[in-house]
Amino acid sequence: MKNLRLLLILLLAFTLFSTVDTKAQGKSKKKHKSEKKAGGPPPWAPAHGYRAKTRYVYFKDYPVYYDNDRGVYISMSGKNWSISAKLPDILKGVDLLAAPKIDLDFSGDEPQKSYDKHREEYPGKKKD
Protein backbone atom coordinates (compact mmCIF):
# COMPACT_ATOMS: atom_id res chain seq x y z
CA MET A 1 0.00 0.00 0.00
CA LYS A 2 2.85 2.38 0.84
CA ASN A 3 4.49 1.59 -2.50
CA LEU A 4 1.25 2.30 -4.36
CA ARG A 5 0.80 5.63 -2.55
CA LEU A 6 4.43 6.62 -3.26
CA LEU A 7 4.01 5.64 -6.92
CA LEU A 8 0.84 7.75 -7.24
CA ILE A 9 2.51 10.77 -5.61
CA LEU A 10 5.53 10.49 -7.91
CA LEU A 11 3.29 10.06 -10.96
CA LEU A 12 1.20 13.07 -9.98
CA ALA A 13 4.32 15.21 -9.34
CA PHE A 14 5.85 14.17 -12.67
CA THR A 15 2.61 14.99 -14.51
CA LEU A 16 2.33 18.43 -12.90
CA PHE A 17 5.94 19.44 -13.56
CA SER A 18 6.00 18.16 -17.12
CA THR A 19 2.95 20.20 -18.15
CA VAL A 20 4.01 23.55 -16.65
CA ASP A 21 4.98 26.01 -19.39
CA THR A 22 8.30 27.43 -18.33
CA LYS A 23 10.06 30.26 -20.08
CA ALA A 24 13.47 29.00 -19.00
CA GLN A 25 14.10 27.72 -22.51
CA GLY A 26 13.25 31.13 -23.98
CA LYS A 27 10.09 29.88 -25.64
CA SER A 28 7.27 32.33 -25.43
CA LYS A 29 3.87 31.97 -27.03
CA LYS A 30 3.44 35.74 -27.39
CA LYS A 31 3.42 37.10 -30.90
CA HIS A 32 5.52 40.20 -31.36
CA LYS A 33 4.60 43.03 -33.66
CA SER A 34 7.24 44.11 -36.13
CA GLU A 35 6.28 47.77 -35.94
CA LYS A 36 8.65 50.63 -35.31
CA LYS A 37 9.22 51.28 -31.63
CA ALA A 38 8.33 54.74 -30.40
CA GLY A 39 11.45 56.83 -30.44
CA GLY A 40 13.36 54.39 -32.63
CA PRO A 41 14.90 55.10 -36.01
CA PRO A 42 12.74 55.29 -39.12
CA PRO A 43 12.35 52.08 -41.15
CA TRP A 44 14.68 53.33 -43.90
CA ALA A 45 17.52 54.26 -41.54
CA PRO A 46 20.73 52.21 -41.68
CA ALA A 47 20.54 49.10 -39.53
CA HIS A 48 23.42 49.93 -37.20
CA GLY A 49 24.46 53.12 -35.49
CA TYR A 50 21.67 55.44 -36.62
CA ARG A 51 21.60 58.60 -34.57
CA ALA A 52 19.51 61.51 -35.73
CA LYS A 53 21.71 64.58 -35.67
CA THR A 54 18.98 66.89 -36.86
CA ARG A 55 15.24 67.00 -36.49
CA TYR A 56 14.32 66.97 -40.19
CA VAL A 57 15.44 64.89 -43.13
CA TYR A 58 14.66 66.33 -46.56
CA PHE A 59 14.27 63.91 -49.48
CA LYS A 60 15.65 66.23 -52.13
CA ASP A 61 14.19 64.38 -55.14
CA TYR A 62 10.69 64.53 -53.65
CA PRO A 63 8.58 67.11 -51.81
CA VAL A 64 8.93 65.16 -48.57
CA TYR A 65 10.43 65.77 -45.13
CA TYR A 66 10.78 63.31 -42.26
CA ASP A 67 10.45 64.62 -38.69
CA ASN A 68 12.75 62.52 -36.48
CA ASP A 69 11.22 63.88 -33.27
CA ARG A 70 7.62 63.04 -34.10
CA GLY A 71 8.28 60.09 -36.43
CA VAL A 72 6.09 61.51 -39.21
CA TYR A 73 6.42 62.39 -42.88
CA ILE A 74 5.51 65.85 -44.13
CA SER A 75 4.69 65.61 -47.82
CA MET A 76 3.08 67.66 -50.53
CA SER A 77 -0.22 66.20 -51.64
CA GLY A 78 -1.54 68.19 -54.58
CA LYS A 79 -1.08 71.82 -53.53
CA ASN A 80 -1.32 71.13 -49.79
CA TRP A 81 1.07 69.68 -47.28
CA SER A 82 0.01 66.65 -45.23
CA ILE A 83 1.50 65.01 -42.15
CA SER A 84 1.33 61.26 -41.69
CA ALA A 85 3.14 58.49 -39.83
CA LYS A 86 2.74 56.34 -42.94
CA LEU A 87 5.07 56.46 -45.92
CA PRO A 88 3.72 58.93 -48.50
CA ASP A 89 2.52 57.45 -51.79
CA ILE A 90 5.19 59.35 -53.71
CA LEU A 91 7.90 57.37 -51.85
CA LYS A 92 6.33 53.93 -52.30
CA GLY A 93 8.61 51.80 -54.42
CA VAL A 94 11.59 54.10 -53.80
CA ASP A 95 14.74 52.62 -52.25
CA LEU A 96 14.85 54.98 -49.28
CA LEU A 97 18.29 53.84 -48.16
CA ALA A 98 19.72 54.92 -51.51
CA ALA A 99 17.50 57.99 -52.01
CA PRO A 100 19.38 61.29 -51.64
CA LYS A 101 18.58 62.81 -48.25
CA ILE A 102 19.67 65.99 -46.53
CA ASP A 103 19.82 66.36 -42.75
CA LEU A 104 18.39 69.85 -42.42
CA ASP A 105 19.78 72.36 -39.98
CA PHE A 106 16.32 73.81 -39.40
CA SER A 107 14.81 74.96 -36.14
CA GLY A 108 11.07 75.24 -36.21
CA ASP A 109 7.97 73.14 -36.62
CA GLU A 110 7.15 73.68 -40.30
CA PRO A 111 10.04 73.01 -42.68
CA GLN A 112 7.57 72.85 -45.56
CA LYS A 113 7.21 76.64 -45.36
CA SER A 114 10.84 76.82 -46.53
CA TYR A 115 10.39 74.20 -49.25
CA ASP A 116 11.23 76.58 -52.12
CA LYS A 117 14.44 77.61 -50.36
CA HIS A 118 15.38 73.98 -49.66
CA ARG A 119 14.61 72.94 -53.24
CA GLU A 120 16.87 75.71 -54.54
CA GLU A 121 19.65 75.08 -52.03
CA TYR A 122 19.62 71.28 -52.49
CA PRO A 123 18.51 70.62 -56.08
CA GLY A 124 17.32 67.10 -56.77
CA LYS A 125 17.43 65.19 -60.01
CA LYS A 126 15.95 66.87 -63.05
CA LYS A 127 12.41 65.77 -63.89
CA ASP A 128 11.70 65.03 -67.56
Secondary structure, 3 states (H helix, E strand, C coil): CHHHHHHHHHHHHHHHHHHCCCCCCCCCCCCCCCCCCCCCCCCCCCCCCCCCCCCEEEECCCCEEEECCCCEEEEEECCEEEEECCCCHHHCCCCCCCCCEEEECCCCCCHHHHHHHHHHHCCCCCCC
